Amino acid sequence: VTGPGMAKEDGETYKAALLLNGTLGDKSFYDSAKAGLEALQEELGDDKFTFKVEQMGATSADEAKWEPTMYDYCDDGSYDVIICGTYQMLDALTNAAADYPDQKFIFFDEAFDFSTGGEENVYNVMYKQNEVSYLIGAMAAMMTTDESLDMIDPSNKIIGFLGGMENSVINDFLVGYIQGAKDVDPDTQVALAYVGNFYDSAAGKDMALTQYQNGADVGFNVAGSAGLGQIEAAVDAKRYAFGVDSDQAAVLPDYAANIPTSALKNVGNSLIRAIKEDMDGELPYGTLEYLGLSDGGVELVEDDHYKEVVPEEIRTKVEDLKQQIIDG
């Protein structure tokens, strides 16, 4: 295995391991990571790039095996890079990176602490999720009073937000969402609920139904698999729910009419970008990079479905706001 900062020799197959502290099928965050690696394998071919996904589970009972699994992969020694993400994996990664200085790691969606002397074998990528959630918030505030939309009650200005757990990344989504909504109409009210985890979709559905019943007609889920409950609630209540992390209208076609668009956190794209740089020996290990709208780290889905559901006047305004963010 090549050490950090060394280009891969021609003819060698680059091997990656993606360790998920959860399971695939969330239709958002983890699925995006795997889709990125699949796209890279398709682009480069099996002789250049292969990967393995390890689903470690997300429940409190699963947590005990996260760090031992990480150590198993480090002991294996055949992986050019081990990829993991989220604040829940920070301790396991910090320990493993110190114990295996020759193993390279990519860590996404939470800040790694390089101040302790800085692990030179960890590359850290974060996302400017507040940029894309700002656009969602602005859109929600415009939609909630739009009489032309059939699933809207224009008489109030309440929009909903369903978070998985209260942490810095989810709160960054929330801050952007509220700011976008308030900039459009300062009287917009945001109903807020946290599921307490990222897997309990039944609890997410109950919380979202309560928001819809209390007047919210547009919601935004940032809760992994638990957030799928909000989309189910939107269908039942005949309301709208914005998707997150993956294009949820595309991956949940039966629910698409209730999903105007999705705020993408392009985990998959960021992994493709990082691995290609690593293959060239150019990935800046020992540093944290933030990716936003301007570099494809986050984006708004603007496809035909979006154009069908969201009125043109609102889309034009959102496009203008997006350009302002990209222009700084």
N, C-alpha and C positions, 0 to 999 in steps of 0.2 A: 504494500500500500504506500502510495506517495505521501509525503508529509505535507502539512499546510504550506500553501504558497508555491507548490511545485506543479508545473504543468503535467498533464497525463501523457504518458508515452504513447506514440502512435501504435495502433494494433492492440492495445490493452482495452478491455471492457471496463467502463466506469460503473461501479455498483453503488446504489444508494439504498438506504433503509429508511422507511418512513414509519416512525413509532407514534401511533395515535392513542392519546389518553381518552379514548372514546371508541365509537364504532362508525363504520361507513353507513350510508343510508340516511344521513342527516339532511340531505338535499341542500347543504349549504357549505359550511366551513371545511370539514374533513373531506367531503367529496370533491371540493375544489382543489385541494392539495393533491389528491390522487389523480384527478383529471389532468393536472399539469404534468405529472410524471408520465402518465400514459401518452400525452401529446408529444413529449420529448422523446420517448422511446419510439414512437411512430415516425417522428422526424429523423432521428439519428440511426435507427435500426438496432436490433438486439445485440449485434456484435460490438456496437459502440457504447450502448447504455442499457442497463437493466436495473430493476428496483424490486424491493419487497416491501409490502405493507404489513405491519403488525398492529392488529386491533386489540388494544389492552383493556378496553371497557372504561366506562365513565363513572360508575357508581362508587360509593365510599368503600364498598367491599373490594372493588378492583384496585383501589389506590395502592394497596400493599405490594402489588406486583409491578408497579410502574418502574421503580428504580432497579429492582433485580433484572427486569427485562432489558433495560438500558445497558446494564453491566454485561448481560449475556451477549448482546450485539457488539459491545466493545471488545469482549474477550474473543469473539469470533475472528476479528481482525481482518476480514476480507472486504469490509465495506469502505469505499472511498470516503463516504460521508454518511453520517447518521442525522436524520432530520426529525425535529420535534417542535411543538409549539405550545403556547398558552402558559399563563402564570403558574398553573398547577404542576408543570414539569420543571420549573426553575430550579428547585432544590436538587432533583435527580440529575439534571444536566450539569449544574455547578459542581457537584461531587464527581461525576464521571469525567468532565473536562479536565479537572485537576488530576485525577487518578490515571487518565489515559492521554498524556500530552501529545502523542503522535496520532491520535484519532481526530478526524475533522468532524465538526458539527455545524449544522445550520439550524438556527433557532428563530421561530417566527411568532409574531403577535404578542410578545411581551419583552420588556427591556431586560437584557442581561447585564449584570453588574460587573463592568470591566475594571472598576476602581480598586479591586483587591489585588492589583498587580496585573490584572487583565489577562484572560486566557487568550493566547494567540492562536488557538485552534477552534474558536467559535466565531461564526459570522452571524450577525443578528439583524433581522429585518422586521420593521414595524410599518404600520399603515396609517395614513392620515384619514382615518375613517370619519373624522368630523367634517371633512370637506364634502364627502358624498352624502352624509346624513343631513348636512345643511340644505342640500338640494331637495332631499326627501321632505324635510320639515317645511320648506317653502311651498312645495307642491301640495302637501297635506293641508296647509293653511288656506291655500287657494281653492282646493277641492271642497273643503268642508262647508263652504258657503255657495258653491256653484249649483244653481238650480237646474242646469242642463243635465246633470248626472243623476241617473235614476236610483242609485243606492245612497243618496246623500239627503240628510235632513238639514236644509240650509238655515234653519232658525237658530242654531247655536254654533259656537266656535270651539267645539271640543274635539281634540284628536288624541289618539292613544299611543302608548309606547310600552312594549313588553320586553324586559331585559331578562337574561338568564340569571346572572349573579351580579351583585354590585361590585365591580372592580374598575380599574382605571380605563381599560379598553371599552367596556360597555358604557361607562360614564362619558367617554369621549364621543361615542355615537350619540348619546343623549344630549350632551351640550350642543353639538352641531344641529341636531334635530330641533331643539327648543329655539336656538338662535335663528335658524332659518324661518321657522314659523312666526316668531315674534317680529322679525324684520319685515315680513309680509303684512302682518296684522298684530299689533301689540296686545290686542284683546284675546288672542288665541289661548285657550287653556289646554294643558297637556296632562292627561290622565296617565299615571305611572304605576307600573307593577313589576316586581321581580319574582321569577319563579323559585329561585334559590338553587337551581342547578341548570344543566343544559340538556337534560334528557327526558324530563317528565312532561310529555306533550298533553296529557290529560289535565294536569294542573295549569299548564299554559292556556289551554282552551277555556277552563273555568274563569281564569282571571280576565282573559280577553272578552269573554261573553259579558262579564260584569261591566267592563268598560263600554262595550257597545250598547248594553241595556241602559247605561247611565248617560247616553247621549253622544258618545264618540262614534263617528261614522267612518273614520279613516284610522288605521293603526299601523304600527311599524314594529316588526318582530326582530329582536337581536338576541336570540336565545338558543341557537343551534337546533337540535331535534325538538326541544321544548317549544320552540317558536312555531313549529308546524301546527301546534294547537291553536295559535292565533288565526292561522289561515283557515283551519276548519271552522273556527268560531265565526269568521267573516262570512263564510259560505252559509252557515246556519242563520246568521243574523241579517243576511243580505246587506253586507257592508264591505268596505275595502280594507285590504292589508298589504302593505309594502313588503316585498321579499328582501332577503339579505344574503350576502356572501356568494350565492350562486343565483343564476337566473331562475327564480322559483316558479315563474309563470311557465317557463319551458319545461322544467322537470316535474311540475305538477299540473299537467294540461287540464285535468278535470276541474281544477280550481282557478284556472287562469283568468276567468272573467272577473274575479274578485281581487286579482293581483295586478295593479296598474303597471308596476315596474319593480325592479330590485336594485338595491344598493350593493354593488359588487365589491367585495374585498378580494382582490385577485391573488389569493394565496398561490394558486397554481402558476400564474404568470411569474410571480416573484421567485418561485423555486426554479422554473425554467431559466430565468435570467441568471440566478445565482450559480446553478450547476454549469451553465455554459461558460460563465466567467471562471469558475473553478477549473474546468477542463483546460482553459487557457492559462491557468496559473495566475489569474488576475483578481480573484475574489478577495476583497479586503478583510481578511480575518482580523479579529481583535477590534472590530468596529460595529457600530449600529447605524443602519441606513433607514431613513423614513421615505416611503413611497406614497405619492398622492395622485391627484387627478392628472397632473402634468406628465407623470411618468408611468401611468397605467397601473399604479398600485391599488387605486380604487377607481370605480367608474359606475356610471348610471346606465342601465340597459335602455337603449333608445331604438328599439326595433319596431316592426310593423304593429305588433300587439300594443306597445306603448302608445303609438300614434292613434290606434283604434280607441283605446280606453280614455286617454287623457286629452282634454280639449286643446286645440292648437294654441289658443291664447296663453294657456298655462305653460305649455311646452316651450313657447317662444321666450317667456319670462325666465323659465328655468335654464334655457340655453344661454341667455344673457348672463345670469348669475354664475353659471359654470365657467364661462369665458372670463368673467371678472376674477374668479378664484385662480384660474390657470395663469392669468396675467399678473397675479400677485396683488 
